[in-house]
Amino acid sequence: MLVFASDASGNVVSINNVKNDKACNCFCIACNDSLIARNRGTKNAHSFAHTSKPEKRSCLMTALHRFVQEYLAAQEQILLPSVR
């Protein structure tokens, strides 16, 4: 399930922070296909859907990887357990 995408400016956005359907103006981080936001329903989990290409596993992994990169880069410090 694709929950992160790229907006028109190239920023990573969450499905919960965009307008519904094509109004989100989002793109797949991996394949650059335009996406629609499915975030209005109450029964199914919110997610993005490709408009012209099938969703591939690489799309999911690339989106997650990019989100984590940006999240970690924004942190002032990262606490890790000691290694023995």
HTML snippet that shows the backbone in 3Dmol.js (N, CA, C, O; Angstrom):
<script src="https://3Dmol.org/build/3Dmol-min.js"></script>
<div id="view" style="width:600px;height:400px;position:relative"></div>
<script>
const pdb = `
ATOM      1  N   MET A   1       0.836  -1.167   0.000  1.00  0.00           N
ATOM      2  CA  MET A   1       0.000   0.000   0.000  1.00  0.00           C
ATOM      3  C   MET A   1       0.886   1.238   0.000  1.00  0.00           C
ATOM      4  O   MET A   1       1.728   1.401   0.883  1.00  0.00           O
ATOM      5  N   LEU A   2       0.706   2.083  -0.958  1.00  0.00           N
ATOM      6  CA  LEU A   2       1.534   3.279  -1.128  1.00  0.00           C
ATOM      7  C   LEU A   2       0.959   4.427  -0.294  1.00  0.00           C
ATOM      8  O   LEU A   2      -0.143   4.903  -0.569  1.00  0.00           O
ATOM      9  N   VAL A   3       1.696   4.870   0.718  1.00  0.00           N
ATOM     10  CA  VAL A   3       1.206   5.934   1.593  1.00  0.00           C
ATOM     11  C   VAL A   3       2.066   7.195   1.536  1.00  0.00           C
ATOM     12  O   VAL A   3       1.727   8.200   2.160  1.00  0.00           O
ATOM     13  N   PHE A   4       3.174   7.153   0.794  1.00  0.00           N
ATOM     14  CA  PHE A   4       4.016   8.327   0.589  1.00  0.00           C
ATOM     15  C   PHE A   4       4.152   8.568  -0.903  1.00  0.00           C
ATOM     16  O   PHE A   4       4.203   7.625  -1.693  1.00  0.00           O
ATOM     17  N   ALA A   5       4.212   9.837  -1.282  1.00  0.00           N
ATOM     18  CA  ALA A   5       4.342  10.210  -2.686  1.00  0.00           C
ATOM     19  C   ALA A   5       5.160  11.497  -2.770  1.00  0.00           C
ATOM     20  O   ALA A   5       5.550  12.078  -1.758  1.00  0.00           O
ATOM     21  N   SER A   6       5.400  11.914  -3.984  1.00  0.00           N
ATOM     22  CA  SER A   6       6.100  13.162  -4.234  1.00  0.00           C
ATOM     23  C   SER A   6       5.075  14.183  -4.721  1.00  0.00           C
ATOM     24  O   SER A   6       4.240  13.872  -5.571  1.00  0.00           O
ATOM     25  N   ASP A   7       5.137  15.404  -4.182  1.00  0.00           N
ATOM     26  CA  ASP A   7       4.224  16.431  -4.673  1.00  0.00           C
ATOM     27  C   ASP A   7       4.848  17.135  -5.876  1.00  0.00           C
ATOM     28  O   ASP A   7       5.936  16.758  -6.313  1.00  0.00           O
ATOM     29  N   ALA A   8       4.187  18.135  -6.407  1.00  0.00           N
ATOM     30  CA  ALA A   8       4.665  18.830  -7.605  1.00  0.00           C
ATOM     31  C   ALA A   8       6.020  19.507  -7.390  1.00  0.00           C
ATOM     32  O   ALA A   8       6.748  19.756  -8.351  1.00  0.00           O
ATOM     33  N   SER A   9       6.358  19.803  -6.134  1.00  0.00           N
ATOM     34  CA  SER A   9       7.647  20.433  -5.822  1.00  0.00           C
ATOM     35  C   SER A   9       8.750  19.425  -5.552  1.00  0.00           C
ATOM     36  O   SER A   9       9.904  19.806  -5.356  1.00  0.00           O
ATOM     37  N   GLY A  10       8.404  18.128  -5.541  1.00  0.00           N
ATOM     38  CA  GLY A  10       9.389  17.090  -5.276  1.00  0.00           C
ATOM     39  C   GLY A  10       9.520  16.709  -3.824  1.00  0.00           C
ATOM     40  O   GLY A  10      10.387  15.910  -3.471  1.00  0.00           O
ATOM     41  N   ASN A  11       8.670  17.267  -2.965  1.00  0.00           N
ATOM     42  CA  ASN A  11       8.701  16.944  -1.545  1.00  0.00           C
ATOM     43  C   ASN A  11       7.925  15.663  -1.284  1.00  0.00           C
ATOM     44  O   ASN A  11       6.944  15.368  -1.967  1.00  0.00           O
ATOM     45  N   VAL A  12       8.373  14.904  -0.288  1.00  0.00           N
ATOM     46  CA  VAL A  12       7.655  13.697   0.102  1.00  0.00           C
ATOM     47  C   VAL A  12       6.447  14.109   0.940  1.00  0.00           C
ATOM     48  O   VAL A  12       6.568  14.892   1.883  1.00  0.00           O
ATOM     49  N   VAL A  13       5.269  13.564   0.578  1.00  0.00           N
ATOM     50  CA  VAL A  13       4.037  13.880   1.297  1.00  0.00           C
ATOM     51  C   VAL A  13       3.348  12.587   1.728  1.00  0.00           C
ATOM     52  O   VAL A  13       3.507  11.544   1.095  1.00  0.00           O
ATOM     53  N   SER A  14       2.595  12.672   2.797  1.00  0.00           N
ATOM     54  CA  SER A  14       1.830  11.544   3.315  1.00  0.00           C
ATOM     55  C   SER A  14       0.422  11.571   2.737  1.00  0.00           C
ATOM     56  O   SER A  14      -0.102  12.638   2.417  1.00  0.00           O
ATOM     57  N   ILE A  15      -0.181  10.417   2.606  1.00  0.00           N
ATOM     58  CA  ILE A  15      -1.549  10.311   2.106  1.00  0.00           C
ATOM     59  C   ILE A  15      -2.513  11.104   2.990  1.00  0.00           C
ATOM     60  O   ILE A  15      -3.543  11.572   2.505  1.00  0.00           O
ATOM     61  N   ASN A  16      -2.200  11.261   4.262  1.00  0.00           N
ATOM     62  CA  ASN A  16      -3.086  11.956   5.192  1.00  0.00           C
ATOM     63  C   ASN A  16      -2.992  13.476   5.097  1.00  0.00           C
ATOM     64  O   ASN A  16      -3.763  14.183   5.746  1.00  0.00           O
ATOM     65  N   ASN A  17      -2.066  13.980   4.305  1.00  0.00           N
ATOM     66  CA  ASN A  17      -1.872  15.427   4.233  1.00  0.00           C
ATOM     67  C   ASN A  17      -2.111  16.014   2.853  1.00  0.00           C
ATOM     68  O   ASN A  17      -1.639  17.113   2.561  1.00  0.00           O
ATOM     69  N   VAL A  18      -2.836  15.304   2.002  1.00  0.00           N
ATOM     70  CA  VAL A  18      -3.106  15.800   0.649  1.00  0.00           C
ATOM     71  C   VAL A  18      -4.603  15.779   0.365  1.00  0.00           C
ATOM     72  O   VAL A  18      -5.374  15.121   1.064  1.00  0.00           O
ATOM     73  N   LYS A  19      -4.997  16.506  -0.666  1.00  0.00           N
ATOM     74  CA  LYS A  19      -6.392  16.498  -1.101  1.00  0.00           C
ATOM     75  C   LYS A  19      -6.725  15.160  -1.744  1.00  0.00           C
ATOM     76  O   LYS A  19      -5.832  14.430  -2.173  1.00  0.00           O
ATOM     77  N   ASN A  20      -7.992  14.849  -1.807  1.00  0.00           N
ATOM     78  CA  ASN A  20      -8.441  13.570  -2.348  1.00  0.00           C
ATOM     79  C   ASN A  20      -8.402  13.555  -3.875  1.00  0.00           C
ATOM     80  O   ASN A  20      -8.460  14.596  -4.529  1.00  0.00           O
ATOM     81  N   ASP A  21      -8.305  12.354  -4.417  1.00  0.00           N
ATOM     82  CA  ASP A  21      -8.361  12.059  -5.846  1.00  0.00           C
ATOM     83  C   ASP A  21      -7.208  12.752  -6.602  1.00  0.00           C
ATOM     84  O   ASP A  21      -6.104  12.850  -6.067  1.00  0.00           O
ATOM     85  N   LYS A  22      -7.443  13.224  -7.813  1.00  0.00           N
ATOM     86  CA  LYS A  22      -6.386  13.843  -8.621  1.00  0.00           C
ATOM     87  C   LYS A  22      -5.983  15.212  -8.102  1.00  0.00           C
ATOM     88  O   LYS A  22      -4.940  15.737  -8.493  1.00  0.00           O
ATOM     89  N   ALA A  23      -6.795  15.800  -7.225  1.00  0.00           N
ATOM     90  CA  ALA A  23      -6.487  17.121  -6.666  1.00  0.00           C
ATOM     91  C   ALA A  23      -5.216  17.106  -5.824  1.00  0.00           C
ATOM     92  O   ALA A  23      -4.668  18.163  -5.509  1.00  0.00           O
ATOM     93  N   CYS A  24      -4.743  15.914  -5.459  1.00  0.00           N
ATOM     94  CA  CYS A  24      -3.511  15.833  -4.663  1.00  0.00           C
ATOM     95  C   CYS A  24      -2.292  16.272  -5.476  1.00  0.00           C
ATOM     96  O   CYS A  24      -1.308  16.750  -4.912  1.00  0.00           O
ATOM     97  N   ASN A  25      -2.359  16.109  -6.801  1.00  0.00           N
ATOM     98  CA  ASN A  25      -1.258  16.488  -7.689  1.00  0.00           C
ATOM     99  C   ASN A  25       0.052  15.820  -7.250  1.00  0.00           C
ATOM    100  O   ASN A  25       1.080  16.479  -7.093  1.00  0.00           O
ATOM    101  N   CYS A  26      -0.013  14.484  -7.053  1.00  0.00           N
ATOM    102  CA  CYS A  26       1.137  13.732  -6.566  1.00  0.00           C
ATOM    103  C   CYS A  26       1.650  12.747  -7.613  1.00  0.00           C
ATOM    104  O   CYS A  26       0.951  12.390  -8.561  1.00  0.00           O
ATOM    105  N   PHE A  27       2.903  12.321  -7.405  1.00  0.00           N
ATOM    106  CA  PHE A  27       3.579  11.420  -8.327  1.00  0.00           C
ATOM    107  C   PHE A  27       4.289  10.325  -7.554  1.00  0.00           C
ATOM    108  O   PHE A  27       4.706  10.525  -6.413  1.00  0.00           O
ATOM    109  N   CYS A  28       4.424   9.162  -8.184  1.00  0.00           N
ATOM    110  CA  CYS A  28       5.143   8.053  -7.569  1.00  0.00           C
ATOM    111  C   CYS A  28       6.623   8.423  -7.469  1.00  0.00           C
ATOM    112  O   CYS A  28       7.216   8.898  -8.438  1.00  0.00           O
ATOM    113  N   ILE A  29       7.201   8.208  -6.319  1.00  0.00           N
ATOM    114  CA  ILE A  29       8.609   8.532  -6.096  1.00  0.00           C
ATOM    115  C   ILE A  29       9.517   7.658  -6.957  1.00  0.00           C
ATOM    116  O   ILE A  29      10.584   8.104  -7.380  1.00  0.00           O
ATOM    117  N   ALA A  30       9.106   6.422  -7.219  1.00  0.00           N
ATOM    118  CA  ALA A  30       9.951   5.491  -7.973  1.00  0.00           C
ATOM    119  C   ALA A  30       9.794   5.618  -9.479  1.00  0.00           C
ATOM    120  O   ALA A  30      10.789   5.750 -10.191  1.00  0.00           O
ATOM    121  N   CYS A  31       8.565   5.582  -9.976  1.00  0.00           N
ATOM    122  CA  CYS A  31       8.356   5.533 -11.431  1.00  0.00           C
ATOM    123  C   CYS A  31       7.819   6.827 -12.024  1.00  0.00           C
ATOM    124  O   CYS A  31       7.667   6.929 -13.241  1.00  0.00           O
ATOM    125  N   ASN A  32       7.526   7.822 -11.180  1.00  0.00           N
ATOM    126  CA  ASN A  32       7.060   9.148 -11.590  1.00  0.00           C
ATOM    127  C   ASN A  32       5.681   9.132 -12.264  1.00  0.00           C
ATOM    128  O   ASN A  32       5.308  10.108 -12.916  1.00  0.00           O
ATOM    129  N   ASP A  33       4.928   8.050 -12.118  1.00  0.00           N
ATOM    130  CA  ASP A  33       3.562   8.001 -12.638  1.00  0.00           C
ATOM    131  C   ASP A  33       2.686   8.909 -11.771  1.00  0.00           C
ATOM    132  O   ASP A  33       2.918   9.030 -10.568  1.00  0.00           O
ATOM    133  N   SER A  34       1.695   9.535 -12.369  1.00  0.00           N
ATOM    134  CA  SER A  34       0.790  10.359 -11.576  1.00  0.00           C
ATOM    135  C   SER A  34      -0.063   9.443 -10.698  1.00  0.00           C
ATOM    136  O   SER A  34      -0.375   8.310 -11.064  1.00  0.00           O
ATOM    137  N   LEU A  35      -0.424   9.966  -9.541  1.00  0.00           N
ATOM    138  CA  LEU A  35      -1.169   9.188  -8.555  1.00  0.00           C
ATOM    139  C   LEU A  35      -2.484   9.867  -8.217  1.00  0.00           C
ATOM    140  O   LEU A  35      -2.643  11.074  -8.397  1.00  0.00           O
ATOM    141  N   ILE A  36      -3.427   9.068  -7.724  1.00  0.00           N
ATOM    142  CA  ILE A  36      -4.637   9.624  -7.137  1.00  0.00           C
ATOM    143  C   ILE A  36      -4.631   9.260  -5.656  1.00  0.00           C
ATOM    144  O   ILE A  36      -4.149   8.194  -5.273  1.00  0.00           O
ATOM    145  N   ALA A  37      -5.160  10.139  -4.842  1.00  0.00           N
ATOM    146  CA  ALA A  37      -5.228   9.894  -3.407  1.00  0.00           C
ATOM    147  C   ALA A  37      -6.588   9.310  -3.063  1.00  0.00           C
ATOM    148  O   ALA A  37      -7.632   9.857  -3.417  1.00  0.00           O
ATOM    149  N   ARG A  38      -6.543   8.189  -2.369  1.00  0.00           N
ATOM    150  CA  ARG A  38      -7.778   7.560  -1.892  1.00  0.00           C
ATOM    151  C   ARG A  38      -7.791   7.725  -0.374  1.00  0.00           C
ATOM    152  O   ARG A  38      -7.430   6.810   0.367  1.00  0.00           O
ATOM    153  N   ASN A  39      -8.213   8.910   0.075  1.00  0.00           N
ATOM    154  CA  ASN A  39      -8.126   9.213   1.504  1.00  0.00           C
ATOM    155  C   ASN A  39      -9.425   9.775   2.077  1.00  0.00           C
ATOM    156  O   ASN A  39      -9.401  10.508   3.066  1.00  0.00           O
ATOM    157  N   ARG A  40     -10.524   9.446   1.480  1.00  0.00           N
ATOM    158  CA  ARG A  40     -11.788   9.963   1.980  1.00  0.00           C
ATOM    159  C   ARG A  40     -12.615   8.898   2.690  1.00  0.00           C
ATOM    160  O   ARG A  40     -13.485   9.234   3.494  1.00  0.00           O
ATOM    161  N   GLY A  41     -12.366   7.634   2.413  1.00  0.00           N
ATOM    162  CA  GLY A  41     -13.183   6.558   2.960  1.00  0.00           C
ATOM    163  C   GLY A  41     -12.942   6.292   4.423  1.00  0.00           C
ATOM    164  O   GLY A  41     -11.976   6.776   5.013  1.00  0.00           O
ATOM    165  N   THR A  42     -13.842   5.511   5.002  1.00  0.00           N
ATOM    166  CA  THR A  42     -13.727   5.158   6.415  1.00  0.00           C
ATOM    167  C   THR A  42     -13.553   3.656   6.624  1.00  0.00           C
ATOM    168  O   THR A  42     -13.205   3.235   7.728  1.00  0.00           O
ATOM    169  N   LYS A  43     -13.783   2.835   5.597  1.00  0.00           N
ATOM    170  CA  LYS A  43     -13.660   1.383   5.737  1.00  0.00           C
ATOM    171  C   LYS A  43     -12.267   0.875   5.390  1.00  0.00           C
ATOM    172  O   LYS A  43     -11.742   0.007   6.087  1.00  0.00           O
ATOM    173  N   ASN A  44     -11.659   1.395   4.334  1.00  0.00           N
ATOM    174  CA  ASN A  44     -10.341   0.944   3.888  1.00  0.00           C
ATOM    175  C   ASN A  44      -9.264   1.938   4.308  1.00  0.00           C
ATOM    176  O   ASN A  44      -9.538   3.120   4.518  1.00  0.00           O
ATOM    177  N   ALA A  45      -8.042   1.440   4.427  1.00  0.00           N
ATOM    178  CA  ALA A  45      -6.914   2.310   4.767  1.00  0.00           C
ATOM    179  C   ALA A  45      -6.647   3.281   3.625  1.00  0.00           C
ATOM    180  O   ALA A  45      -6.813   2.933   2.456  1.00  0.00           O
ATOM    181  N   HIS A  46      -6.240   4.480   3.957  1.00  0.00           N
ATOM    182  CA  HIS A  46      -5.932   5.492   2.951  1.00  0.00           C
ATOM    183  C   HIS A  46      -4.662   5.118   2.201  1.00  0.00           C
ATOM    184  O   HIS A  46      -3.716   4.605   2.800  1.00  0.00           O
ATOM    185  N   SER A  47      -4.633   5.373   0.885  1.00  0.00           N
ATOM    186  CA  SER A  47      -3.450   5.067   0.087  1.00  0.00           C
ATOM    187  C   SER A  47      -3.502   5.807  -1.239  1.00  0.00           C
ATOM    188  O   SER A  47      -4.536   6.342  -1.639  1.00  0.00           O
ATOM    189  N   PHE A  48      -2.356   5.821  -1.910  1.00  0.00           N
ATOM    190  CA  PHE A  48      -2.266   6.360  -3.267  1.00  0.00           C
ATOM    191  C   PHE A  48      -2.442   5.223  -4.254  1.00  0.00           C
ATOM    192  O   PHE A  48      -2.168   4.067  -3.928  1.00  0.00           O
ATOM    193  N   ALA A  49      -2.896   5.539  -5.459  1.00  0.00           N
ATOM    194  CA  ALA A  49      -3.019   4.551  -6.527  1.00  0.00           C
ATOM    195  C   ALA A  49      -2.438   5.133  -7.804  1.00  0.00           C
ATOM    196  O   ALA A  49      -2.642   6.308  -8.109  1.00  0.00           O
ATOM    197  N   HIS A  50      -1.712   4.305  -8.549  1.00  0.00           N
ATOM    198  CA  HIS A  50      -1.172   4.719  -9.841  1.00  0.00           C
ATOM    199  C   HIS A  50      -2.324   4.940 -10.829  1.00  0.00           C
ATOM    200  O   HIS A  50      -3.360   4.281 -10.743  1.00  0.00           O
ATOM    201  N   THR A  51      -2.134   5.857 -11.752  1.00  0.00           N
ATOM    202  CA  THR A  51      -3.190   6.126 -12.726  1.00  0.00           C
ATOM    203  C   THR A  51      -3.009   5.344 -14.015  1.00  0.00           C
ATOM    204  O   THR A  51      -3.999   4.984 -14.651  1.00  0.00           O
ATOM    205  N   SER A  52      -1.760   5.068 -14.425  1.00  0.00           N
ATOM    206  CA  SER A  52      -1.580   4.413 -15.721  1.00  0.00           C
ATOM    207  C   SER A  52      -0.641   3.209 -15.702  1.00  0.00           C
ATOM    208  O   SER A  52      -0.524   2.503 -16.703  1.00  0.00           O
ATOM    209  N   LYS A  53       0.026   2.969 -14.578  1.00  0.00           N
ATOM    210  CA  LYS A  53       0.948   1.833 -14.478  1.00  0.00           C
ATOM    211  C   LYS A  53       0.546   0.966 -13.293  1.00  0.00           C
ATOM    212  O   LYS A  53      -0.039   1.464 -12.331  1.00  0.00           O
ATOM    213  N   PRO A  54       0.855  -0.328 -13.354  1.00  0.00           N
ATOM    214  CA  PRO A  54       0.592  -1.160 -12.173  1.00  0.00           C
ATOM    215  C   PRO A  54       1.587  -0.825 -11.061  1.00  0.00           C
ATOM    216  O   PRO A  54       2.738  -0.480 -11.326  1.00  0.00           O
ATOM    217  N   GLU A  55       1.132  -0.929  -9.832  1.00  0.00           N
ATOM    218  CA  GLU A  55       2.008  -0.662  -8.703  1.00  0.00           C
ATOM    219  C   GLU A  55       2.975  -1.822  -8.528  1.00  0.00           C
ATOM    220  O   GLU A  55       2.561  -2.982  -8.498  1.00  0.00           O
ATOM    221  N   LYS A  56       4.246  -1.516  -8.415  1.00  0.00           N
ATOM    222  CA  LYS A  56       5.279  -2.537  -8.239  1.00  0.00           C
ATOM    223  C   LYS A  56       5.835  -2.474  -6.826  1.00  0.00           C
ATOM    224  O   LYS A  56       5.728  -1.450  -6.151  1.00  0.00           O
ATOM    225  N   ARG A  57       6.417  -3.552  -6.396  1.00  0.00           N
ATOM    226  CA  ARG A  57       7.040  -3.591  -5.071  1.00  0.00           C
ATOM    227  C   ARG A  57       8.125  -2.522  -4.962  1.00  0.00           C
ATOM    228  O   ARG A  57       8.306  -1.931  -3.898  1.00  0.00           O
ATOM    229  N   SER A  58       8.847  -2.271  -6.054  1.00  0.00           N
ATOM    230  CA  SER A  58       9.911  -1.259  -6.021  1.00  0.00           C
ATOM    231  C   SER A  58       9.346   0.137  -5.743  1.00  0.00           C
ATOM    232  O   SER A  58      10.031   0.974  -5.153  1.00  0.00           O
ATOM    233  N   CYS A  59       8.119   0.390  -6.158  1.00  0.00           N
ATOM    234  CA  CYS A  59       7.489   1.687  -5.868  1.00  0.00           C
ATOM    235  C   CYS A  59       7.299   1.851  -4.368  1.00  0.00           C
ATOM    236  O   CYS A  59       7.554   2.922  -3.817  1.00  0.00           O
ATOM    237  N   LEU A  60       6.854   0.794  -3.714  1.00  0.00           N
ATOM    238  CA  LEU A  60       6.638   0.845  -2.267  1.00  0.00           C
ATOM    239  C   LEU A  60       7.952   1.019  -1.520  1.00  0.00           C
ATOM    240  O   LEU A  60       8.050   1.838  -0.607  1.00  0.00           O
ATOM    241  N   MET A  61       8.964   0.247  -1.910  1.00  0.00           N
ATOM    242  CA  MET A  61      10.249   0.301  -1.218  1.00  0.00           C
ATOM    243  C   MET A  61      10.945   1.637  -1.434  1.00  0.00           C
ATOM    244  O   MET A  61      11.535   2.182  -0.502  1.00  0.00           O
ATOM    245  N   THR A  62      10.887   2.167  -2.641  1.00  0.00           N
ATOM    246  CA  THR A  62      11.525   3.455  -2.928  1.00  0.00           C
ATOM    247  C   THR A  62      10.853   4.573  -2.151  1.00  0.00           C
ATOM    248  O   THR A  62      11.534   5.451  -1.622  1.00  0.00           O
ATOM    249  N   ALA A  63       9.525   4.555  -2.073  1.00  0.00           N
ATOM    250  CA  ALA A  63       8.799   5.584  -1.326  1.00  0.00           C
ATOM    251  C   ALA A  63       9.165   5.537   0.159  1.00  0.00           C
ATOM    252  O   ALA A  63       9.400   6.572   0.782  1.00  0.00           O
ATOM    253  N   LEU A  64       9.208   4.333   0.714  1.00  0.00           N
ATOM    254  CA  LEU A  64       9.565   4.182   2.121  1.00  0.00           C
ATOM    255  C   LEU A  64      11.008   4.624   2.366  1.00  0.00           C
ATOM    256  O   LEU A  64      11.287   5.316   3.345  1.00  0.00           O
ATOM    257  N   HIS A  65      11.917   4.230   1.489  1.00  0.00           N
ATOM    258  CA  HIS A  65      13.330   4.605   1.607  1.00  0.00           C
ATOM    259  C   HIS A  65      13.493   6.123   1.582  1.00  0.00           C
ATOM    260  O   HIS A  65      14.222   6.682   2.402  1.00  0.00           O
ATOM    261  N   ARG A  66      12.824   6.784   0.654  1.00  0.00           N
ATOM    262  CA  ARG A  66      12.926   8.246   0.526  1.00  0.00           C
ATOM    263  C   ARG A  66      12.356   8.947   1.748  1.00  0.00           C
ATOM    264  O   ARG A  66      12.935   9.922   2.227  1.00  0.00           O
ATOM    265  N   PHE A  67      11.219   8.459   2.263  1.00  0.00           N
ATOM    266  CA  PHE A  67      10.634   9.047   3.467  1.00  0.00           C
ATOM    267  C   PHE A  67      11.601   8.943   4.640  1.00  0.00           C
ATOM    268  O   PHE A  67      11.809   9.919   5.361  1.00  0.00           O
ATOM    269  N   VAL A  68      12.192   7.771   4.835  1.00  0.00           N
ATOM    270  CA  VAL A  68      13.117   7.569   5.957  1.00  0.00           C
ATOM    271  C   VAL A  68      14.347   8.462   5.807  1.00  0.00           C
ATOM    272  O   VAL A  68      14.820   9.028   6.792  1.00  0.00           O
ATOM    273  N   GLN A  69      14.862   8.594   4.601  1.00  0.00           N
ATOM    274  CA  GLN A  69      16.008   9.479   4.374  1.00  0.00           C
ATOM    275  C   GLN A  69      15.687  10.907   4.805  1.00  0.00           C
ATOM    276  O   GLN A  69      16.467  11.531   5.525  1.00  0.00           O
ATOM    277  N   GLU A  70      14.548  11.421   4.370  1.00  0.00           N
ATOM    278  CA  GLU A  70      14.182  12.793   4.715  1.00  0.00           C
ATOM    279  C   GLU A  70      13.888  12.944   6.202  1.00  0.00           C
ATOM    280  O   GLU A  70      14.222  13.964   6.804  1.00  0.00           O
ATOM    281  N   TYR A  71      13.265  11.930   6.794  1.00  0.00           N
ATOM    282  CA  TYR A  71      12.977  11.984   8.226  1.00  0.00           C
ATOM    283  C   TYR A  71      14.270  12.031   9.036  1.00  0.00           C
ATOM    284  O   TYR A  71      14.413  12.866   9.930  1.00  0.00           O
ATOM    285  N   LEU A  72      15.209  11.140   8.727  1.00  0.00           N
ATOM    286  CA  LEU A  72      16.472  11.108   9.462  1.00  0.00           C
ATOM    287  C   LEU A  72      17.297  12.370   9.240  1.00  0.00           C
ATOM    288  O   LEU A  72      17.949  12.852  10.165  1.00  0.00           O
ATOM    289  N   ALA A  73      17.276  12.899   8.048  1.00  0.00           N
ATOM    290  CA  ALA A  73      18.026  14.120   7.759  1.00  0.00           C
ATOM    291  C   ALA A  73      17.485  15.313   8.547  1.00  0.00           C
ATOM    292  O   ALA A  73      18.230  16.249   8.839  1.00  0.00           O
ATOM    293  N   ALA A  74      16.216  15.286   8.889  1.00  0.00           N
ATOM    294  CA  ALA A  74      15.602  16.391   9.619  1.00  0.00           C
ATOM    295  C   ALA A  74      15.841  16.311  11.124  1.00  0.00           C
ATOM    296  O   ALA A  74      15.574  17.275  11.842  1.00  0.00           O
ATOM    297  N   GLN A  75      16.338  15.178  11.610  1.00  0.00           N
ATOM    298  CA  GLN A  75      16.572  15.002  13.047  1.00  0.00           C
ATOM    299  C   GLN A  75      17.884  15.661  13.448  1.00  0.00           C
ATOM    300  O   GLN A  75      18.879  15.574  12.729  1.00  0.00           O
ATOM    301  N   GLU A  76      17.876  16.322  14.605  1.00  0.00           N
ATOM    302  CA  GLU A  76      19.095  16.949  15.108  1.00  0.00           C
ATOM    303  C   GLU A  76      20.042  15.909  15.692  1.00  0.00           C
ATOM    304  O   GLU A  76      21.261  16.065  15.628  1.00  0.00           O
ATOM    305  N   GLN A  77      19.477  14.849  16.259  1.00  0.00           N
ATOM    306  CA  GLN A  77      20.298  13.767  16.780  1.00  0.00           C
ATOM    307  C   GLN A  77      19.518  12.462  16.683  1.00  0.00           C
ATOM    308  O   GLN A  77      18.287  12.454  16.670  1.00  0.00           O
ATOM    309  N   ILE A  78      20.246  11.380  16.618  1.00  0.00           N
ATOM    310  CA  ILE A  78      19.631  10.059  16.558  1.00  0.00           C
ATOM    311  C   ILE A  78      20.260   9.220  17.660  1.00  0.00           C
ATOM    312  O   ILE A  78      21.479   9.052  17.706  1.00  0.00           O
ATOM    313  N   LEU A  79      19.436   8.704  18.532  1.00  0.00           N
ATOM    314  CA  LEU A  79      19.924   7.889  19.630  1.00  0.00           C
ATOM    315  C   LEU A  79      19.890   6.421  19.227  1.00  0.00           C
ATOM    316  O   LEU A  79      18.838   5.887  18.874  1.00  0.00           O
ATOM    317  N   LEU A  80      21.043   5.779  19.283  1.00  0.00           N
ATOM    318  CA  LEU A  80      21.165   4.370  18.950  1.00  0.00           C
ATOM    319  C   LEU A  80      21.675   3.600  20.141  1.00  0.00           C
ATOM    320  O   LEU A  80      22.435   4.147  20.940  1.00  0.00           O
ATOM    321  N   PRO A  81      21.280   2.332  20.292  1.00  0.00           N
ATOM    322  CA  PRO A  81      21.800   1.547  21.418  1.00  0.00           C
ATOM    323  C   PRO A  81      23.288   1.267  21.241  1.00  0.00           C
ATOM    324  O   PRO A  81      23.798   1.252  20.121  1.00  0.00           O
ATOM    325  N   SER A  82      23.972   1.048  22.346  1.00  0.00           N
ATOM    326  CA  SER A  82      25.394   0.749  22.274  1.00  0.00           C
ATOM    327  C   SER A  82      25.596  -0.641  21.672  1.00  0.00           C
ATOM    328  O   SER A  82      24.747  -1.523  21.808  1.00  0.00           O
ATOM    329  N   VAL A  83      26.734  -0.816  21.007  1.00  0.00           N
ATOM    330  CA  VAL A  83      27.062  -2.092  20.378  1.00  0.00           C
ATOM    331  C   VAL A  83      28.152  -2.749  21.208  1.00  0.00           C
ATOM    332  O   VAL A  83      29.139  -2.117  21.584  1.00  0.00           O
ATOM    333  N   ARG A  84      27.949  -4.047  21.488  1.00  0.00           N
ATOM    334  CA  ARG A  84      28.955  -4.766  22.296  1.00  0.00           C
ATOM    335  C   ARG A  84      29.600  -5.833  21.496  1.00  0.00           C
ATOM    336  O   ARG A  84      30.470  -6.543  22.001  1.00  0.00           O
TER     337      ARG A  84
END
`;
const viewer = $3Dmol.createViewer("view");
viewer.addModel(pdb, "pdb");
viewer.setStyle({}, {cartoon: {color: "spectrum"}});
viewer.zoomTo();
viewer.render();
</script>
